[in-house]
Amino acid sequence: MTVSLSVAKSYRQAWPGLIEAYRDYLPVSEKTPVVTLLEGNTPLIPVPTIAERIGREVKVFVKYDGLNPTGSFKDRGMTMAITKAKEAGAKAVICASTGNTSAAAAAYAKRGGMKPFVLIPDGYVALGKLAQALLYGAEVLAIKGNFDRALEIVRQMAESYPITLVNSVNPYRLEGQKTGAFEVVDALGNAPDWLCIPVGNAGNITAYWMGFCQYHQAGKCDRLPRMMGFQAAGAAPLVHRQPVTHPETIATAIRIGNPASWDKAIAAQSASQGSFKAVTDAEILDAYRLLASLEGIFCEPASAASVAGLLQVKDQVPTGATVVCVLTGNGLKDPDTAIKHSNSQFKQGIDAELAAVAKAMGF
């Protein structure tokens, strides 16, 4: 037991979670009761096969936030939102979710001793995400409506009842999520030239821009990236500058027709001279398979929108540029899509004999 505790203490000192790591840049005090699962510190991975498709000495990395404790970037914002809720004495929290927020909210709320409530659009949440929320102990309510309607309801609930809203309209969520930008700069030694990111509710592109600007002001980097936001073609309100009443896409995590952080995301795009582009489900799936089969990186479909978008606009990338694509979630969140859209062979019913196995393998 002594050895085990020593190892645990050493590990925590090595990475204390993002609030402790970036305390000087976050709205916390010494008395703030930090609720953490040691989130953050996710890898920035070079992806040479993607870079080769662009050429011109462009360097491409992916920020794989699917390796956070609950498997998505939402943990960054949720550690802050739940920490501040606990500091304020909250007993219960609520969120609307396409899946990842529900998992993060449930995990961190339980960690902080609070009751989590989750509203989801019935039939539009990947089973891996739903399973997480349920096992963590959330009370999950599936409504006959889309995410945008669910968000309207939880906002009204938080205004009318003693319950804290932890969607990205909660400013502490963005405070936590901006640390992704800090980590990118810390890893590269500067900001990238381009930051490519999937866009659903638009909180993450807003938060990354906040983070880059704050680090730039602090002298941690000497440039700011061009913010490139990519939405699914069937759910691209920011691309078309109008809400989508019935958003549809295989990338359920970004199946949102009226982003809560609309104005802030537009401001980030404009200030950085970036843009919003739409990628088709086919392009998303191609990038999804490419990352897994050639780079060994299994992200969820929505995450692959960042890489799909980069490949779509590859001719616009400056020669020698450094590009970071944010992968927001782990592929294990949505195993059904992986199985359905894999190009690999899955041979079943093979006799348990050497000769039969060898024959099936082509020997």
DRENLO-314580 format. One line per 5 residues: number of its first residue (from 1); for each residue x, y, z of C-alpha. Coordinates in nm, 2 decimals, decimal comma, m for minus. Layout:
% DRENLO-314580
NUM = X Y Z  ...
This chain:
% DRENLO-314580
1 = 0,00 0,00 0,00  0,29 0,24 0,08  0,43 0,19 m0,27  0,09 0,24 m0,43  0,03 0,56 m0,25
6 = 0,38 0,68 m0,34  0,32 0,61 m0,71  m0,02 0,79 m0,69  0,14 1,09 m0,52  0,42 1,11 m0,78
11 = 0,17 1,08 m1,07  m0,04 1,36 m0,93  0,26 1,58 m0,89  0,35 1,51 m1,25  0,01 1,63 m1,38
16 = m0,24 1,77 m1,13  m0,53 1,82 m1,36  m0,59 2,13 m1,57  m0,72 2,36 m1,30  m0,41 2,33 m1,09
21 = m0,18 2,33 m1,40  m0,33 2,65 m1,53  m0,45 2,81 m1,21  m0,30 3,15 m1,29  m0,52 3,17 m1,60
26 = m0,85 3,05 m1,45  m1,11 3,21 m1,22  m1,03 3,01 m0,91  m0,89 3,10 m0,57  m0,70 2,90 m0,31
31 = m1,03 2,83 m0,14  m1,20 2,69 m0,45  m1,29 2,32 m0,40  m1,14 2,17 m0,72  m1,33 1,87 m0,86
36 = m1,10 1,69 m1,10  m1,04 1,35 m1,27  m0,69 1,47 m1,38  m0,82 1,58 m1,71  m0,61 1,76 m1,97
41 = m0,25 1,70 m2,08  m0,38 1,51 m2,39  m0,13 1,43 m2,66  m0,05 1,64 m2,97  0,02 1,37 m3,22
46 = 0,19 1,42 m3,56  m0,01 1,27 m3,85  0,23 1,24 m4,14  m0,01 1,06 m4,37  m0,24 1,37 m4,35
51 = 0,05 1,60 m4,41  0,16 1,40 m4,71  m0,18 1,46 m4,87  m0,13 1,83 m4,84  0,24 1,84 m4,93
56 = 0,44 2,17 m4,94  0,62 2,09 m4,62  0,31 2,14 m4,42  0,32 1,99 m4,07  m0,01 1,84 m3,93
61 = m0,08 1,74 m3,57  m0,40 1,62 m3,40  m0,49 1,72 m3,05  m0,65 1,40 m2,93  m0,89 1,50 m2,65
66 = m1,06 1,17 m2,67  m0,80 1,06 m2,41  m0,96 1,27 m2,14  m1,12 1,08 m1,85  m1,47 1,04 m2,00
71 = m1,34 1,03 m2,35  m1,40 1,38 m2,48  m1,30 1,75 m2,46  m1,60 1,82 m2,25  m1,40 1,72 m1,94
76 = m1,20 2,04 m1,98  m1,51 2,25 m1,93  m1,68 2,03 m1,69  m1,41 2,03 m1,43  m1,44 2,41 m1,42
81 = m1,82 2,42 m1,43  m1,87 2,15 m1,15  m1,59 2,31 m0,94  m1,76 2,65 m0,95  m2,10 2,49 m0,89
86 = m1,96 2,32 m0,58  m1,80 2,64 m0,47  m2,15 2,81 m0,50  m2,31 2,53 m0,29  m2,51 2,36 m0,58
91 = m2,67 2,03 m0,50  m2,78 1,94 m0,86  m2,68 2,02 m1,22  m2,85 1,99 m1,55  m2,75 1,98 m1,91
96 = m2,88 1,91 m2,26  m2,66 1,68 m2,46  m2,59 1,50 m2,78  m2,39 1,26 m2,57  m2,05 1,38 m2,46
101 = m2,17 1,66 m2,23  m2,40 1,41 m2,05  m2,11 1,17 m1,98  m1,88 1,45 m1,85  m2,15 1,62 m1,65
106 = m2,25 1,29 m1,48  m1,90 1,19 m1,40  m1,79 1,52 m1,26  m2,12 1,59 m1,08  m2,09 1,25 m0,90
111 = m1,73 1,32 m0,82  m1,83 1,65 m0,67  m2,12 1,50 m0,47  m2,40 1,65 m0,68  m2,70 1,50 m0,86
116 = m2,68 1,51 m1,24  m2,99 1,55 m1,47  m2,95 1,51 m1,85  m3,19 1,59 m2,14  m3,11 1,41 m2,47
121 = m3,28 1,40 m2,81  m3,45 1,06 m2,81  m3,28 0,82 m3,05  m2,99 1,05 m3,14  m2,73 0,97 m2,89
126 = m2,46 0,71 m2,95  m2,50 0,41 m2,71  m2,14 0,45 m2,58  m2,22 0,79 m2,45  m2,56 0,70 m2,31
131 = m2,41 0,41 m2,13  m2,16 0,63 m1,96  m2,42 0,88 m1,83  m2,63 0,60 m1,70  m2,35 0,41 m1,52
136 = m2,22 0,73 m1,37  m2,57 0,77 m1,21  m2,73 1,05 m1,41  m3,11 1,08 m1,44  m3,15 1,08 m1,82
141 = m3,46 1,22 m1,98  m3,50 1,15 m2,35  m3,73 1,41 m2,51  m3,92 1,40 m2,84  m3,72 1,69 m2,99
146 = m3,37 1,78 m3,11  m3,08 1,91 m2,91  m3,17 2,27 m2,96  m3,51 2,22 m2,80  m3,35 2,03 m2,51
151 = m3,12 2,32 m2,45  m3,41 2,56 m2,44  m3,58 2,35 m2,18  m3,27 2,31 m1,95  m3,21 2,68 m1,97
156 = m3,57 2,74 m1,85  m3,52 2,48 m1,58  m3,21 2,65 m1,44  m3,39 2,99 m1,44  m3,69 2,85 m1,25
161 = m3,56 2,58 m1,02  m3,26 2,54 m0,78  m3,04 2,36 m1,03  m2,72 2,47 m1,20  m2,69 2,46 m1,58
166 = m2,36 2,32 m1,71  m2,39 2,35 m2,08  m2,14 2,57 m2,26  m2,37 2,88 m2,20  m2,22 2,85 m1,85
171 = m1,91 3,07 m1,88  m1,70 2,84 m1,67  m1,73 2,57 m1,93  m1,54 2,79 m2,18  m1,29 2,88 m1,92
176 = m1,20 2,52 m1,88  m1,20 2,44 m2,25  m0,96 2,72 m2,34  m0,69 2,52 m2,17  m0,67 2,31 m2,49
181 = m0,52 2,61 m2,66  m0,27 2,65 m2,37  m0,16 2,29 m2,42  m0,12 2,32 m2,79  0,11 2,63 m2,74
186 = 0,30 2,46 m2,46  0,36 2,15 m2,69  0,46 2,34 m3,00  0,64 2,63 m2,84  0,41 2,87 m3,03
191 = 0,06 2,89 m3,17  0,00 2,69 m3,49  m0,07 2,87 m3,82  m0,41 2,70 m3,85  m0,64 2,55 m3,59
196 = m0,90 2,32 m3,74  m1,19 2,22 m3,52  m1,53 2,05 m3,55  m1,82 2,29 m3,47  m2,15 2,19 m3,32
201 = m2,27 2,41 m3,03  m1,96 2,63 m3,11  m1,83 2,66 m2,76  m1,50 2,49 m2,83  m1,39 2,71 m3,12
206 = m1,49 3,01 m2,89  m1,28 2,87 m2,60  m0,98 2,79 m2,81  m0,97 3,14 m2,94  m1,00 3,27 m2,59
211 = m0,71 3,06 m2,49  m0,48 3,16 m2,77  m0,56 3,53 m2,71  m0,49 3,50 m2,34  m0,16 3,32 m2,40
216 = m0,06 3,57 m2,66  m0,13 3,86 m2,43  0,08 3,68 m2,16  0,37 3,65 m2,40  0,35 3,27 m2,43
221 = 0,32 3,28 m2,81  0,40 3,55 m3,07  0,12 3,48 m3,31  m0,24 3,38 m3,33  m0,38 3,10 m3,54
226 = m0,64 3,12 m3,82  m0,95 2,95 m3,67  m1,10 2,70 m3,92  m1,44 2,57 m3,81  m1,60 2,27 m3,98
231 = m1,96 2,17 m3,96  m2,14 1,87 m4,10  m2,32 1,97 m4,42  m2,66 1,87 m4,28  m2,60 2,08 m3,97
236 = m2,42 2,38 m4,08  m2,59 2,69 m3,95  m2,27 2,90 m3,91  m2,17 2,82 m4,27  m2,50 2,94 m4,40
241 = m2,55 3,21 m4,13  m2,90 3,08 m4,04  m3,03 2,82 m3,80  m3,11 2,47 m3,93  m3,45 2,35 m3,81
246 = m3,39 1,98 m3,87  m3,02 1,91 m3,86  m2,91 1,57 m3,98  m2,57 1,41 m3,99  m2,40 1,08 m3,90
251 = m2,17 1,29 m3,67  m2,43 1,31 m3,39  m2,20 1,51 m3,16  m2,23 1,81 m3,39  m2,59 1,76 m3,50
256 = m2,69 2,10 m3,38  m2,89 2,35 m3,57  m2,87 2,67 m3,36  m2,54 2,69 m3,17  m2,55 2,85 m2,82
261 = m2,22 3,02 m2,88  m2,31 3,15 m3,22  m2,20 3,52 m3,18  m1,88 3,43 m3,00  m1,78 3,18 m3,26
266 = m1,85 3,42 m3,54  m1,63 3,68 m3,35  m1,35 3,43 m3,32  m1,37 3,33 m3,69  m1,37 3,70 m3,79
271 = m1,09 3,82 m3,56  m0,87 3,53 m3,67  m0,95 3,57 m4,04  m1,07 3,22 m4,04  m1,38 3,06 m4,18
276 = m1,65 2,81 m4,14  m1,69 2,53 m4,40  m1,93 2,24 m4,44  m1,81 1,88 m4,48  m2,03 1,60 m4,60
281 = m2,09 1,28 m4,41  m1,89 1,10 m4,68  m1,59 1,32 m4,62  m1,62 1,28 m4,24  m1,63 0,90 m4,28
286 = m1,33 0,90 m4,51  m1,13 1,10 m4,26  m1,25 0,88 m3,98  m1,13 0,57 m4,15  m0,81 0,73 m4,26
291 = m0,71 0,84 m3,91  m0,78 0,49 m3,77  m0,63 0,27 m4,05  m0,32 0,48 m4,13  m0,25 0,66 m3,81
296 = m0,39 0,43 m3,54  m0,61 0,70 m3,40  m0,97 0,61 m3,33  m1,18 0,92 m3,29  m1,56 0,96 m3,30
301 = m1,71 1,06 m3,63  m1,77 1,43 m3,53  m1,40 1,46 m3,44  m1,30 1,36 m3,79  m1,47 1,67 m3,93
306 = m1,16 1,87 m3,85  m0,94 1,65 m4,06  m1,21 1,62 m4,33  m1,22 1,99 m4,35  m0,85 2,03 m4,37
311 = m0,83 1,79 m4,66  m1,11 1,97 m4,83  m0,93 2,31 m4,82  m0,58 2,17 m4,84  m0,48 2,39 m5,14
316 = m0,54 2,70 m4,92  m0,29 2,59 m4,65  0,03 2,80 m4,67  0,36 2,63 m4,76  0,54 2,52 m4,45
321 = 0,25 2,59 m4,22  0,19 2,41 m3,89  m0,17 2,29 m3,86  m0,35 2,14 m3,55  m0,67 1,95 m3,59
326 = m0,87 1,90 m3,27  m1,01 1,55 m3,23  m1,28 1,61 m2,97  m1,39 1,26 m2,88  m1,29 0,89 m2,86
331 = m1,41 0,64 m3,12  m1,52 0,41 m2,85  m1,81 0,65 m2,79  m1,98 0,52 m3,10  m1,88 0,16 m3,18
336 = m2,18 0,10 m3,40  m2,07 0,35 m3,66  m1,72 0,20 m3,65  m1,85 m0,15 m3,72  m2,09 m0,03 m3,99
341 = m1,85 0,18 m4,18  m1,52 m0,01 m4,15  m1,36 m0,13 m4,46  m1,19 m0,42 m4,28  m1,30 m0,79 m4,32
346 = m1,48 m0,96 m4,04  m1,49 m1,33 m4,11  m1,71 m1,54 m3,88  m1,79 m1,91 m3,83  m1,44 m2,03 m3,90
351 = m1,36 m2,38 m3,77  m1,13 m2,38 m3,46  m0,85 m2,56 m3,66  m0,51 m2,44 m3,78  m0,58 m2,53 m4,14
356 = m0,91 m2,34 m4,14  m0,76 m2,03 m3,98  m0,46 m2,04 m4,22  m0,70 m2,07 m4,52  m0,91 m1,78 m4,40
361 = m0,59 m1,57 m4,37  m0,50 m1,65 m4,73  m0,21 m1,90 m4,67
